[in-house]
């Protein structure tokens, strides 16, 4: 991850090092601090959401514990490929005496509701900004749509599994028998039972959400608010760097940030290291010079990514010492 990050920075500084350094040297650290605090609030919002989802299973849970869980999960998601955050949360919640079924319910609901909010936001932004995107960066648009499709397919898969469980049970049985004939597995019956139990659990989780729609709407609203703030961070950085932006540019920048988020679905790299930085510069060059986009990217990446790694690592050390 560090190698990829350094490689991207070298490529950015290759031709515009003096311009970027000059732009960065002019910013006030005191003016940058509120942006860092705003980015730290994303973890606080996510922690509050985890607290709301987990508290029905354990009334003694506190809000600050949800916040510690959120930062720790963010840390492991950033430094491990595909699912490291959920594995770390499973370990911590088990230490706090949650059952495996309760942990699965908490993580599924948190992930599902976040993905729903993400798709709602992305759909609105794409419907408004897609035509302009074809004009500004036509070669990237198809990849943005593909990233959107990947995120949408996740929601479709999770929803359809709970809506049509018998279909997925039949598909699972067919695939297991096929793998047995190909000698990849030896005991398909045991795997089938576990798979059926998992599909049944998804249906239970969905029905639980349907029974508490007020809470679902509240969490969707908070997730959408968190995403909107995240997408607006580059606008604040542009103001910090004294770049030529005005209020109408705010939505353009929110759209570009959303597109970067969609493109991140195309890579399995830990924290999308290297890829996210490159996509940010590629898209934001439609509004700013390469050096300005590079300066923004450095400040943006630290505030939205590396700050979370630092805070998440500290939270994990605290939890580890506390739980033993």
SVG drawing of the C-alpha trace seen along z (x, -y; Angstrom):
<svg xmlns="http://www.w3.org/2000/svg" viewBox="-43 -32 53 68">
<polyline fill="none" stroke="black" stroke-width="0.4" points="0.0,0.0 2.8,-2.4 4.7,-1.5 1.7,-2.3 1.1,-5.5 4.7,-6.6 4.6,-5.6 1.6,-7.8 3.2,-10.8 6.4,-10.4 4.3,-10.5 2.4,-13.6 5.6,-15.4 7.4,-14.4 6.5,-17.5 4.8,-19.8 6.8,-19.4 7.6,-23.1 4.0,-24.2 2.5,-21.6 5.0,-22.4 4.3,-26.1 0.6,-25.6 0.8,-23.4 3.3,-25.8 0.7,-28.6 -2.1,-26.8 -2.7,-27.4 -2.6,-24.3 -5.2,-26.0 -7.5,-26.3 -6.9,-22.6 -7.7,-21.4 -11.5,-21.9 -11.4,-19.8 -9.6,-17.1 -12.1,-17.2 -14.9,-17.0 -13.4,-13.9 -13.0,-12.4 -16.7,-12.9 -17.4,-10.4 -16.1,-7.7 -18.2,-9.1 -21.4,-9.0 -20.6,-5.4 -20.0,-4.5 -23.3,-5.9 -25.0,-3.8 -23.2,-0.7 -24.3,-1.5 -28.0,-1.9 -27.8,1.5 -26.0,3.4 -27.8,2.1 -30.9,4.2 -28.7,7.3 -26.8,5.9 -28.4,3.0 -25.1,2.3 -23.4,1.1 -22.4,-2.6 -22.1,-5.1 -18.3,-5.5 -17.9,-1.7 -19.7,-1.9 -17.3,-4.7 -14.3,-2.6 -15.7,0.2 -16.2,-2.0 -12.6,-3.4 -11.2,0.0 -13.2,1.5 -12.1,-1.4 -8.5,-0.8 -8.6,2.9 -10.6,2.2 -7.9,-0.3 -4.9,2.0 -6.3,5.4 -8.0,6.6 -11.7,7.4 -13.4,7.8 -10.7,7.2 -12.8,4.7 -15.7,7.2 -13.2,9.9 -11.8,7.4 -15.3,6.4 -16.3,10.1 -13.2,10.6 -14.0,7.6 -17.8,8.3 -17.0,11.9 -14.8,10.5 -17.8,8.5 -20.0,11.6 -22.0,11.2 -23.0,14.5 -22.0,15.2 -25.6,14.9 -25.9,11.5 -22.6,10.4 -23.7,11.6 -27.0,9.6 -25.2,6.4 -22.6,6.5 -25.2,7.4 -27.5,4.7 -24.7,2.1 -23.4,3.1 -26.8,3.4 -28.0,0.0 -24.8,-1.8 -24.9,-0.2 -28.6,-1.4 -27.6,-4.9 -24.7,-4.8 -26.8,-3.6 -29.5,-6.3 -26.9,-9.0 -25.0,-7.7 -28.2,-7.2 -29.3,-10.8 -25.8,-12.2 -25.4,-10.1 -28.9,-11.0 -28.0,-14.7 -24.3,-14.7 -23.8,-11.8 -24.3,-13.9 -21.7,-16.4 -19.3,-13.6 -19.5,-12.3 -18.2,-15.7 -15.5,-16.1 -14.0,-12.5 -15.8,-10.3 -13.3,-7.4 -13.8,-7.2 -17.7,-7.2 -18.1,-3.6 -15.8,-2.6 -17.8,-4.8 -21.0,-3.1 -19.3,0.3 -18.4,-0.7 -21.9,-1.8 -23.2,1.5 -21.0,3.5 -22.3,1.6 -25.9,2.0 -25.4,5.7 -24.4,6.1 -27.7,4.6 -29.6,6.7 -27.9,9.9 -28.6,9.3 -32.2,8.2 -33.0,11.0 -31.5,13.6 -33.9,12.6 -36.8,12.2 -36.3,15.5 -34.5,17.8 -35.6,21.0 -34.1,19.9 -30.7,19.4 -31.0,22.7 -31.5,24.5 -28.6,22.6 -26.3,23.4 -27.3,27.1 -26.5,27.2 -23.1,25.5 -22.1,27.8 -23.0,30.9 -21.0,29.5 -18.0,28.8 -18.3,32.4 -18.2,33.9 -15.1,31.8 -13.5,33.1 -13.1,29.6 -15.2,30.6 -15.9,33.9 -18.9,33.2 -21.4,31.0 -24.2,31.9 -22.6,30.1 -21.8,27.0 -25.4,27.1 -26.8,27.0 -24.5,24.1 -25.4,22.2 -29.1,22.8 -28.8,21.5 -27.1,18.4 -29.8,17.7 -32.5,18.2 -30.7,15.7 -30.7,13.1 -34.4,13.4 -34.7,12.9 -32.5,9.8 -34.6,8.3 -37.8,8.9 -36.3,7.3 -35.5,4.2 -39.1,4.1 -40.4,4.2 -38.4,1.2 -38.7,-1.2 -38.3,-4.4 -34.9,-3.2 -34.0,-2.2 -34.9,-5.6 -32.9,-7.3 -29.8,-5.2 -30.2,-5.7 -30.4,-9.5 -27.3,-9.5 -25.4,-7.4 -26.5,-9.7 -25.4,-12.7 -22.0,-11.1 -21.5,-10.5 -22.6,-14.0 -20.0,-15.4 -17.4,-13.1 -18.0,-14.1 -17.9,-17.8 -14.5,-17.6 -12.6,-18.5 -14.6,-21.7 -13.4,-22.8 -9.9,-21.9 -10.2,-24.0 -11.2,-26.9 -8.3,-26.2 -5.9,-26.3 -7.5,-29.5 -8.5,-27.8 -11.1,-29.5 -14.4,-27.9 -17.8,-29.3 -21.0,-27.9 -22.2,-26.3 -19.0,-24.3 -20.0,-22.6 -22.3,-20.1 -19.8,-19.5 -17.2,-18.6 -19.6,-16.4 -20.3,-14.6 -16.6,-14.1 -16.1,-12.7 -18.9,-10.3 -17.5,-9.1 -14.1,-8.5 -16.0,-6.4 -17.7,-4.4 -14.4,-3.8 -12.9,-2.4 -15.2,0.6 -13.1,1.8 -10.0,2.6 -9.4,5.1 -6.3,3.2 -6.2,2.4 -7.7,-1.1 -7.7,-1.4 -4.1,-2.6 -2.6,-4.1 -5.8,-3.7 -7.9,-6.1 -5.2,-8.8 -4.9,-8.4 -8.6,-8.5 -9.0,-11.6 -6.4,-13.5 -7.8,-12.2 -11.3,-13.4 -10.5,-16.6 -8.3,-17.7 -11.6,-18.4 -12.0,-21.4 -8.5,-22.3 -4.9,-22.2 -2.9,-19.0 -0.8,-20.7 -3.9,-22.0 -5.6,-18.5 -2.4,-17.0 -2.3,-19.4 -6.0,-18.7 -5.4,-15.0 -2.6,-15.0 -4.7,-16.9 -7.9,-14.9 -6.2,-11.5 -4.6,-12.3 -7.9,-13.7 -10.2,-11.0 -7.9,-7.9 -4.6,-8.2 -6.2,-10.1 -8.6,-7.2 -5.8,-4.7 -4.0,-6.6 -7.2,-7.0 -8.3,-3.4 -4.9,-2.0 -5.1,-3.9 -8.6,-2.7 -7.6,0.9 -4.7,0.6 -7.1,-0.8 -9.6,1.9 -7.0,4.6 -5.6,3.5 -9.0,3.1 -10.4,6.5 -7.1,8.3"/>
</svg>
